[in-house]
Amino acid sequence: MADEVAKKSDLEAIEVRMDAHMEALEIRLLERIEKSETNLLKEFRKWAMIAESRLRTNEVSIAGLMDRTAALEGRVNDLEQR
């Protein structure tokens, strides 16, 4: 017969090889996902540190403006009371 018929043992051997191949692919995929997540978290942390620094700078600037506004309000009140 020109066409070969696959035996059950042949199919089982192929299945074992396919399972091993799929497991190896899954491991590689999980490693790449983990690496991507780690890189994203590192970059996000860098961005967050810069954003926090800018926020602190703005808070200091706003506090200074609030002090100046309070001083001006006091001066205006003094002028109005004259």
TIRO-2110 file (N, C-alpha, C; in Angstrom, 1 decimal):
// TIRO-2110
0.8, -1.2, 0.0, N, 1, A
0.0, 0.0, 0.0, CA, 1, A
0.9, 1.2, 0.0, C, 1, A
0.6, 2.2, -0.9, N, 2, A
1.4, 3.4, -1.1, CA, 2, A
1.2, 4.3, 0.1, C, 2, A
0.0, 4.4, 0.6, N, 3, A
-0.4, 5.3, 1.7, CA, 3, A
-0.1, 4.5, 3.0, C, 3, A
0.7, 5.2, 3.9, N, 4, A
1.0, 4.6, 5.2, CA, 4, A
-0.1, 5.0, 6.1, C, 4, A
-0.5, 4.1, 6.9, N, 5, A
-1.5, 4.4, 8.0, CA, 5, A
-0.8, 4.6, 9.3, C, 5, A
-1.1, 5.7, 9.9, N, 6, A
-0.5, 6.0, 11.2, CA, 6, A
-1.0, 5.1, 12.3, C, 6, A
0.0, 4.6, 13.0, N, 7, A
-0.3, 3.7, 14.1, CA, 7, A
-0.6, 4.5, 15.3, C, 7, A
-1.3, 3.9, 16.3, N, 8, A
-1.6, 4.6, 17.5, CA, 8, A
-0.4, 5.0, 18.2, C, 8, A
0.7, 4.2, 18.2, N, 9, A
1.9, 4.6, 18.9, CA, 9, A
2.6, 5.8, 18.2, C, 9, A
2.5, 5.8, 16.8, N, 10, A
3.0, 7.0, 16.1, CA, 10, A
2.3, 8.2, 16.5, C, 10, A
1.0, 8.2, 16.6, N, 11, A
0.2, 9.4, 17.0, CA, 11, A
0.5, 9.8, 18.4, C, 11, A
0.7, 8.8, 19.3, N, 12, A
1.0, 9.1, 20.7, CA, 12, A
2.4, 9.8, 20.7, C, 12, A
3.3, 9.4, 19.9, N, 13, A
4.7, 10.0, 19.9, CA, 13, A
4.6, 11.4, 19.4, C, 13, A
3.8, 11.6, 18.4, N, 14, A
3.6, 13.0, 17.9, CA, 14, A
3.0, 13.9, 18.9, C, 14, A
2.0, 13.3, 19.6, N, 15, A
1.3, 14.1, 20.7, CA, 15, A
2.3, 14.5, 21.8, C, 15, A
3.1, 13.6, 22.2, N, 16, A
4.1, 13.8, 23.2, CA, 16, A
5.1, 15.0, 22.8, C, 16, A
5.5, 14.9, 21.5, N, 17, A
6.4, 15.9, 21.0, CA, 17, A
5.7, 17.3, 20.9, C, 17, A
4.4, 17.2, 20.5, N, 18, A
3.7, 18.5, 20.4, CA, 18, A
3.4, 19.1, 21.7, C, 18, A
3.1, 18.2, 22.7, N, 19, A
2.9, 18.7, 24.1, CA, 19, A
4.2, 19.4, 24.6, C, 19, A
5.3, 18.8, 24.4, N, 20, A
6.6, 19.3, 24.8, CA, 20, A
6.9, 20.7, 24.1, C, 20, A
6.6, 20.7, 22.8, N, 21, A
6.8, 21.9, 22.1, CA, 21, A
5.9, 23.0, 22.6, C, 21, A
4.6, 22.7, 22.8, N, 22, A
3.7, 23.7, 23.3, CA, 22, A
4.1, 24.2, 24.7, C, 22, A
4.6, 23.3, 25.5, N, 23, A
5.0, 23.7, 26.9, CA, 23, A
6.2, 24.7, 26.8, C, 23, A
7.1, 24.4, 25.9, N, 24, A
8.3, 25.3, 25.7, CA, 24, A
7.9, 26.6, 25.2, C, 24, A
6.9, 26.6, 24.3, N, 25, A
6.4, 27.9, 23.7, CA, 25, A
5.7, 28.7, 24.8, C, 25, A
5.0, 28.0, 25.7, N, 26, A
4.2, 28.7, 26.8, CA, 26, A
5.2, 29.3, 27.7, C, 26, A
6.3, 28.6, 28.1, N, 27, A
7.3, 29.1, 29.0, CA, 27, A
8.0, 30.4, 28.4, C, 27, A
8.4, 30.3, 27.1, N, 28, A
9.0, 31.4, 26.5, CA, 28, A
8.0, 32.6, 26.4, C, 28, A
6.8, 32.4, 26.1, N, 29, A
5.8, 33.5, 26.1, CA, 29, A
5.6, 34.1, 27.5, C, 29, A
5.5, 33.3, 28.5, N, 30, A
5.4, 33.8, 29.9, CA, 30, A
6.6, 34.6, 30.3, C, 30, A
7.8, 34.2, 29.9, N, 31, A
9.0, 34.9, 30.2, CA, 31, A
9.0, 36.3, 29.5, C, 31, A
8.6, 36.3, 28.2, N, 32, A
8.6, 37.6, 27.5, CA, 32, A
7.5, 38.5, 28.1, C, 32, A
6.4, 38.0, 28.5, N, 33, A
5.4, 38.8, 29.1, CA, 33, A
5.9, 39.4, 30.4, C, 33, A
6.6, 38.6, 31.2, N, 34, A
7.1, 39.1, 32.4, CA, 34, A
8.2, 40.2, 32.2, C, 34, A
9.0, 40.0, 31.2, N, 35, A
10.0, 41.0, 30.9, CA, 35, A
9.4, 42.3, 30.4, C, 35, A
8.3, 42.2, 29.6, N, 36, A
7.6, 43.4, 29.2, CA, 36, A
7.0, 44.1, 30.3, C, 36, A
6.4, 43.4, 31.2, N, 37, A
5.7, 44.0, 32.4, CA, 37, A
6.8, 44.7, 33.2, C, 37, A
7.9, 44.0, 33.4, N, 38, A
9.0, 44.6, 34.2, CA, 38, A
9.5, 45.9, 33.6, C, 38, A
9.7, 45.9, 32.3, N, 39, A
10.1, 47.1, 31.6, CA, 39, A
9.1, 48.2, 31.7, C, 39, A
7.8, 47.9, 31.5, N, 40, A
6.8, 48.9, 31.7, CA, 40, A
6.8, 49.5, 33.1, C, 40, A
6.9, 48.6, 34.1, N, 41, A
6.8, 49.1, 35.4, CA, 41, A
8.0, 50.0, 35.7, C, 41, A
9.2, 49.7, 35.2, N, 42, A
10.4, 50.5, 35.4, CA, 42, A
10.2, 51.9, 34.8, C, 42, A
9.7, 51.9, 33.6, N, 43, A
9.5, 53.2, 32.9, CA, 43, A
8.4, 54.0, 33.5, C, 43, A
7.3, 53.3, 34.0, N, 44, A
6.3, 54.1, 34.7, CA, 44, A
6.8, 54.6, 36.0, C, 44, A
7.7, 53.9, 36.7, N, 45, A
8.3, 54.4, 37.9, CA, 45, A
9.1, 55.7, 37.7, C, 45, A
9.9, 55.7, 36.6, N, 46, A
10.7, 56.8, 36.2, CA, 46, A
9.7, 58.0, 36.0, C, 46, A
8.6, 57.8, 35.2, N, 47, A
7.7, 58.9, 34.9, CA, 47, A
7.1, 59.4, 36.2, C, 47, A
6.7, 58.5, 37.1, N, 48, A
6.0, 58.8, 38.4, CA, 48, A
6.9, 59.7, 39.2, C, 48, A
8.2, 59.3, 39.3, N, 49, A
9.2, 60.1, 40.1, CA, 49, A
9.3, 61.5, 39.5, C, 49, A
9.3, 61.7, 38.2, N, 50, A
9.4, 63.0, 37.6, CA, 50, A
8.1, 63.8, 37.9, C, 50, A
6.9, 63.1, 37.8, N, 51, A
5.7, 63.8, 38.0, CA, 51, A
5.5, 64.2, 39.5, C, 51, A
6.0, 63.4, 40.4, N, 52, A
6.0, 63.7, 41.8, CA, 52, A
6.9, 64.9, 42.1, C, 52, A
8.0, 65.0, 41.5, N, 53, A
8.9, 66.1, 41.7, CA, 53, A
8.3, 67.4, 41.2, C, 53, A
7.7, 67.3, 40.0, N, 54, A
7.0, 68.5, 39.5, CA, 54, A
5.8, 68.9, 40.4, C, 54, A
5.1, 67.9, 40.9, N, 55, A
4.0, 68.2, 41.8, CA, 55, A
4.5, 68.9, 43.1, C, 55, A
5.6, 68.4, 43.6, N, 56, A
6.1, 69.1, 44.8, CA, 56, A
6.6, 70.5, 44.5, C, 56, A
7.2, 70.7, 43.4, N, 57, A
7.6, 72.1, 43.0, CA, 57, A
6.4, 73.0, 42.8, C, 57, A
5.3, 72.5, 42.2, N, 58, A
4.1, 73.3, 42.1, CA, 58, A
3.5, 73.6, 43.4, C, 58, A
3.5, 72.6, 44.3, N, 59, A
2.9, 72.8, 45.6, CA, 59, A
3.7, 74.0, 46.4, C, 59, A
5.0, 74.0, 46.2, N, 60, A
5.8, 75.0, 46.9, CA, 60, A
5.4, 76.4, 46.2, C, 60, A
5.3, 76.4, 44.9, N, 61, A
5.0, 77.7, 44.2, CA, 61, A
3.6, 78.1, 44.6, C, 61, A
2.7, 77.2, 44.7, N, 62, A
1.3, 77.6, 45.1, CA, 62, A
1.3, 78.1, 46.5, C, 62, A
2.0, 77.5, 47.4, N, 63, A
2.1, 78.0, 48.8, CA, 63, A
2.6, 79.4, 48.9, C, 63, A
3.7, 79.7, 48.1, N, 64, A
4.2, 81.0, 48.0, CA, 64, A
3.2, 82.0, 47.5, C, 64, A
2.5, 81.6, 46.4, N, 65, A
1.4, 82.5, 45.9, CA, 65, A
0.3, 82.8, 46.9, C, 65, A
0.0, 81.7, 47.7, N, 66, A
-1.1, 81.9, 48.7, CA, 66, A
-0.6, 82.9, 49.8, C, 66, A
0.7, 82.8, 50.2, N, 67, A
1.2, 83.7, 51.1, CA, 67, A
1.2, 85.1, 50.6, C, 67, A
1.6, 85.3, 49.4, N, 68, A
1.5, 86.7, 48.8, CA, 68, A
0.1, 87.2, 48.6, C, 68, A
-0.8, 86.3, 48.3, N, 69, A
-2.2, 86.7, 48.2, CA, 69, A
-2.8, 87.1, 49.5, C, 69, A
-2.4, 86.4, 50.5, N, 70, A
-2.9, 86.7, 51.9, CA, 70, A
-2.3, 88.0, 52.3, C, 70, A
-1.1, 88.3, 52.0, N, 71, A
-0.5, 89.6, 52.4, CA, 71, A
-1.1, 90.7, 51.6, C, 71, A
-1.4, 90.5, 50.4, N, 72, A
-2.1, 91.5, 49.6, CA, 72, A
-3.6, 91.8, 50.1, C, 72, A
-4.2, 90.7, 50.5, N, 73, A
-5.6, 90.9, 51.0, CA, 73, A
-5.5, 91.7, 52.3, C, 73, A
-4.5, 91.4, 53.1, N, 74, A
-4.4, 92.2, 54.4, CA, 74, A
-4.1, 93.6, 54.1, C, 74, A
-3.3, 93.9, 53.1, N, 75, A
-3.0, 95.3, 52.7, CA, 75, A
-4.3, 96.0, 52.2, C, 75, A
-5.1, 95.3, 51.4, N, 76, A
-6.3, 95.8, 50.8, CA, 76, A
-7.3, 96.1, 52.0, C, 76, A
-7.4, 95.2, 52.9, N, 77, A
-8.3, 95.4, 54.1, CA, 77, A
-7.9, 96.6, 54.9, C, 77, A
-6.5, 96.8, 55.0, N, 78, A
-6.0, 98.0, 55.8, CA, 78, A
-6.4, 99.3, 55.0, C, 78, A
-6.3, 99.3, 53.7, N, 79, A
-6.6, 100.4, 52.9, CA, 79, A
-8.1, 100.7, 53.0, C, 79, A
-8.9, 99.7, 52.9, N, 80, A
-10.4, 99.9, 53.0, CA, 80, A
-10.8, 100.4, 54.3, C, 80, A
-10.1, 100.1, 55.4, N, 81, A
-10.5, 100.5, 56.7, CA, 81, A
-10.1, 102.0, 57.0, C, 81, A
-9.3, 102.6, 56.2, N, 82, A
-8.9, 104.0, 56.4, CA, 82, A
-9.9, 104.9, 56.0, C, 82, A
END
